[in-house]
Every structure is written in structure tokens, then in C-alpha cells.
């Protein structure tokens, strides 16, 4: 997300809450698009999940992937890569919270949109 969040658990929870809002807004957008184009609810949910995860967790997932794939053999190069990441110690937990938040936001928005149809 690349926002100045708190380090550690508080920052991961903040990132998760932001991702929850992104997921809810993504579902709202794709619900409107899907209603106009007569999509099934699964299409709107799927596209909303994909877009919400890409927006909310894209940067942190990329940093996690990059650090796992690229060989950081030089201490100088490793320092350069780590200096570009906000809170590198909590990166993994922040990614998990962003993924959970984005998907939960889509699910809650879907439940809210279809609460009176049951």
C-alpha cells in the first residue's frame, strides 16, 4: 500500500482495515457494473476480489515476492532493497492482513447488498 503506517501489529491491523474498505468499494463498483451487464454474482465477487487484492496488497506482495526470488547476496544491495520497504520485519503479517481484509471487505459488501433477498 505504501502508506506511512505504524510498524508491527498496529500497522498490519491498519493495513487490513484499509484493505477491508478497498474490498467493499471494489464490490460496490463491480456490483453496479455486473447489474448493468447482467453478470452472475460470482463474476462481480471474483473481479472485486482480484481488484481489491491488487490495489490493497499489490505493493507489499511484490516486495515479498521480490525478496524471495532475487538473490540478496551483497549486504549493500540487501540494505538498498530493505530501505525501500516500510517495516520489513512485519511485511509478511501485513500481507496476510491485507489479503484477509480485502476478501472480507468484498464478502461483507456482498452480504450487505443481498441482505434483503434471503
C-alpha angles and dihedrals in degrees: 000000000000096000123140097257129164116273122253126002097350091054092047091051091048090050090049092052092048089049089050090057091046090052093050092049092046091053091047090053095046092043089059092045091046094049091053093048095039095242122169114251090253092065092052091047093047096049092043091052092048094048094042093052091046093051100038102037104018099105096043093045089051092051091049092048093045094051090050097049105036117073108240095197097145117071089214093053091045090052091050092051093046093048090062092057122082107227100351091187092064098037097110095049091045090054091050092050092048092051093047091045095050095048092043090051091054091047094049092048090050091050091048092048093050101036096111097045096070 
